[in-house]
Amino acid sequence: MDETIQNRVLEAIYRRILQAHKEQEDFRVIIVLPLLPGFQGGLDDGGAATVRALT
């Protein structure tokens, strides 16, 4: 196992990919990321200018 992995979810995906590769089987990983980062307030708040610039 790669000692640099600290995230258990990432570690589980990593191990499963290695297993699929070793067994020469098809395996897909679908990762869904949020469009906007979580922050307090709305998109029209003054502190959200950076987020608005990105969207």
Secondary structure, DSSP 4 states (H G I P E B T S, - for coil): --TT---HHHHHHHHHHHHHHHTT----------SS---SS-TTSGGGHHHHHH-
